[in-house]
Amino acid sequence: MKKTLVALTVGALAFGAYAEFKRNPDANTLWSEEGGNTAYGANAGKEWRTNGGLIIGVKDAKNMVFGGTKDLGRYVPVSQDYPYFIVKVKSNERSKGYNAFSASLPGGHQLLGFVTQVPAGTYVVRHSMNVKRDQFLRLDYYGKQIVIEKMAMVKVPEVAVDMTPAVLKKGGELTLTVKLQKEADAVDVKFHKSYTMPKIKLNGKDSYEMKGDDSGKVWTLKVKYDNFTGFKAGEKLKKTNVVFAIEIIRGDKTEYIYAPSTFVTE
């Protein structure tokens, strides 16, 4: 009987530890939120702080689940040694009204922002922030319910997406690089405007086939930049205004990656 109680207690403790927000769970991860039973409350240093009850957290054994309107957030470590912020969205259920999802760090460091459509898939963005103290990661959500399998900051994600330059000028070269942990047969990229998510075109084309190296793990697109459709003539684009929708094809399966733009235009 005692052995059974001990086993149950250890099992419960192990499950609780797995379900919590984790700092440095492995060498590749600065922090992660995964495993379900996400902690919501009033203390942003220990849990995801909701704003006046407008965001409602849902207890779920496998995922981070919440719904409502406005914002929630918590303090997280941030380091250039772990430059990729990833969010795996399993599903999003829209409300009848406004629907949006965004993430940001202090000082105008916008990580991602989607309005009207919040597609299922993995969101990947490279941040440029490096500070010693924990920073408040703010999530804004307007909708019925979003289900997140994982959120983290890592050194090397399963799919790393990088864009150059930081300031994109007409006539300059835009380079998109996708690095995979597992080889692919093909990688295509399409484009959306993050506000309401309509499809847009880059230099008059709505999609490009990326060029792979011999390993099938590094894929590159290089184009001389002229314009993105869907914006006003002469409009200067800010970070996250454009979403690169990357389709990673392996046989008859396609993985969907969404990478908000990390550049501004002049």
C-alpha positions in Angstrom: 0.0 0.0 0.0 2.8 2.4 0.9 4.7 1.6 -2.3 1.5 2.4 -4.2 1.0 5.7 -2.5 4.7 6.7 -3.1 4.4 5.7 -6.7 1.3 7.8 -7.1 2.8 10.8 -5.4 6.0 10.6 -7.5 3.9 10.3 -10.6 1.8 13.3 -9.7 4.9 15.4 -8.9 6.5 14.4 -12.2 3.3 15.3 -14.1 3.1 18.7 -12.3 6.7 19.5 -13.2 6.1 18.6 -16.8 3.1 20.8 -17.1 4.8 23.9 -15.7 6.5 26.7 -17.5 10.1 25.6 -17.8 13.3 27.5 -17.7 16.2 25.9 -19.5 14.6 22.4 -19.8 17.4 21.5 -22.2 20.5 23.0 -23.8 18.6 24.2 -26.8 15.8 25.9 -24.9 15.8 29.1 -22.9 12.2 28.6 -21.7 9.1 26.8 -22.9 5.4 26.5 -22.1 4.1 23.1 -23.1 2.5 20.0 -21.7 -0.8 21.6 -20.6 -2.3 22.6 -17.3 -1.0 26.1 -17.9 -1.0 28.3 -14.7 -3.1 31.5 -15.0 -3.5 34.1 -12.3 -2.4 37.5 -11.0 1.4 37.1 -10.6 3.2 37.5 -13.9 6.4 36.3 -12.3 5.0 32.9 -11.6 2.1 32.4 -14.0 0.3 33.9 -17.1 -1.3 37.1 -15.8 -4.7 37.7 -17.2 -6.2 41.2 -17.5 -9.3 41.8 -15.4 -10.9 38.5 -16.3 -11.2 39.4 -20.0 -8.9 36.5 -20.9 -10.2 33.2 -19.6 -7.7 30.3 -19.2 -8.9 26.8 -19.7 -7.5 23.8 -17.9 -6.2 21.3 -20.5 -3.9 18.4 -19.9 -2.0 18.7 -23.2 -2.1 22.3 -24.4 -2.1 25.9 -23.4 -5.8 27.0 -24.0 -7.4 30.4 -23.5 -10.0 32.7 -24.9 -11.7 36.1 -24.5 -10.5 39.6 -25.3 -7.4 41.7 -24.6 -4.1 40.6 -23.1 -2.2 38.2 -20.9 1.5 37.7 -20.3 4.3 36.7 -18.0 8.0 37.6 -17.4 10.4 35.4 -19.4 14.2 35.4 -20.0 15.4 36.8 -23.3 18.8 36.3 -24.9 20.4 36.6 -28.3 21.9 33.1 -27.6 18.3 31.9 -28.0 17.1 34.1 -30.9 14.0 32.2 -32.1 10.5 32.6 -30.7 8.2 29.8 -31.7 4.5 29.2 -31.2 2.7 26.0 -32.4 -0.9 26.8 -32.9 -3.1 23.7 -33.0 -6.4 25.5 -33.6 -8.2 28.8 -33.3 -11.9 29.2 -32.9 -13.1 32.6 -33.9 -15.8 34.6 -32.2 -18.4 36.5 -34.2 -16.6 39.7 -33.8 -12.9 40.8 -34.0 -10.3 38.0 -34.2 -6.6 38.6 -33.6 -3.5 37.2 -32.0 -0.2 39.0 -31.3 3.0 38.7 -29.2 5.4 41.4 -28.2 8.3 42.3 -25.9 8.9 45.8 -24.3 10.4 48.6 -26.2 8.4 48.1 -29.4 9.8 44.6 -30.1 6.8 43.2 -32.0 7.2 39.4 -32.5 4.0 38.6 -34.5 0.6 40.0 -35.2 -2.4 38.4 -37.0 -5.8 40.0 -37.5 -9.0 38.2 -38.7 -7.3 34.9 -39.5 -5.1 33.0 -37.0 -4.1 29.9 -39.0 -3.0 26.6 -37.4 0.7 25.9 -37.9 4.1 26.9 -36.4 5.0 30.5 -36.1 8.7 31.3 -36.2 10.3 34.7 -35.7 13.9 35.7 -35.0 14.0 38.4 -32.3 16.9 40.9 -31.8 16.5 41.6 -28.0 19.3 40.8 -25.5 18.8 41.8 -21.8 19.9 40.4 -18.5 16.6 40.8 -16.6 13.4 38.9 -17.5 11.1 40.8 -19.8 7.3 40.9 -20.0 6.0 38.8 -22.9 2.6 40.1 -23.8 0.1 38.1 -25.8 -3.0 39.8 -27.1 -5.9 37.7 -28.2 -9.5 38.4 -29.4 -11.5 35.2 -30.1 -13.5 32.4 -28.7 -10.5 30.0 -28.0 -7.0 29.3 -29.1 -5.1 26.1 -28.5 -1.3 26.3 -28.4 0.8 23.1 -28.3 4.0 24.8 -27.5 5.6 28.3 -27.0 9.3 28.7 -26.5 12.5 30.6 -27.2 15.2 28.4 -28.6 18.7 28.4 -30.1 17.8 26.2 -33.1 14.2 25.4 -34.0 13.0 22.5 -36.1 12.5 25.1 -38.8 14.7 28.3 -38.6 13.6 31.2 -40.8 15.9 34.2 -41.4 15.4 37.3 -43.6 17.9 40.0 -44.7 18.4 42.9 -44.8 16.9 44.6 -41.8 16.1 47.6 -44.0 14.8 46.6 -47.4 15.1 49.1 -50.2 13.6 49.0 -53.7 16.2 47.5 -56.0 17.9 45.7 -53.1 18.1 42.0 -52.6 15.7 40.2 -50.3 17.0 36.9 -49.0 14.9 34.3 -47.2 16.7 31.3 -45.7 14.9 28.2 -44.3 17.0 25.7 -42.3 15.5 22.3 -41.5 16.4 19.6 -39.0 14.9 17.1 -41.4 15.3 17.1 -45.2 12.5 18.1 -47.5 11.5 17.3 -51.0 10.5 20.9 -51.8 9.9 24.2 -50.0 7.5 26.8 -51.4 6.8 30.3 -50.1 3.7 32.5 -50.4 2.8 35.8 -49.0 0.1 37.4 -46.9 -0.6 40.8 -45.4 -0.8 40.2 -41.6 -3.8 42.6 -41.3 -6.8 40.4 -42.3 -4.4 37.9 -44.0 -5.2 38.4 -47.7 -2.9 36.8 -50.2 -0.4 39.3 -51.7 2.3 39.2 -54.3 6.1 39.8 -54.3 7.3 41.4 -57.5 4.0 40.3 -59.2 4.3 36.7 -58.2 2.1 35.0 -55.5 4.5 32.2 -54.8 8.1 31.0 -55.3 9.9 27.7 -55.2 12.9 27.9 -52.9 16.3 26.5 -53.9 17.6 23.6 -51.8 21.2 22.6 -51.2 22.4 19.0 -51.6 21.3 18.0 -48.1 17.7 19.1 -48.6 17.9 20.9 -45.3 18.8 24.5 -46.4 16.5 26.3 -48.7 17.0 29.8 -50.1 15.1 32.5 -52.0 16.9 35.5 -53.3 15.0 38.2 -55.3 15.6 41.8 -56.3 12.9 43.6 -54.3 10.4 45.8 -56.2 7.2 45.7 -54.2 4.5 43.8 -52.2 1.0 44.2 -53.4 -1.8 44.9 -50.9 -0.3 48.1 -49.5 -0.8 51.7 -50.4 1.6 53.2 -53.0 4.7 54.5 -51.2 3.7 52.9 -47.8 6.6 52.1 -45.6 6.2 48.6 -44.2 6.9 47.9 -40.6 8.1 44.6 -39.0 5.4 41.9 -39.1 3.3 43.6 -41.8 4.1 40.7 -44.2 3.7 37.1 -43.4 5.8 34.5 -45.3 3.7 31.3 -45.5 6.2 28.5 -46.0 5.1 25.1 -47.2 7.6 22.3 -46.4 6.8 19.3 -48.6 7.8 15.7 -47.8 6.1 13.2 -49.9 2.4 13.7 -49.7 2.6 15.6 -46.4 3.0 19.4 -46.1 4.1 21.3 -43.0 3.0 24.9 -42.6 5.3 27.6 -41.2 4.3 31.2 -40.7 7.2 33.7 -40.5 6.3 37.4 -39.9 8.7 39.8 -41.7 11.6 41.1 -39.6 12.4 44.0 -42.0 11.2 47.5 -42.6 11.1 49.1 -46.0 12.1 52.6 -47.2 
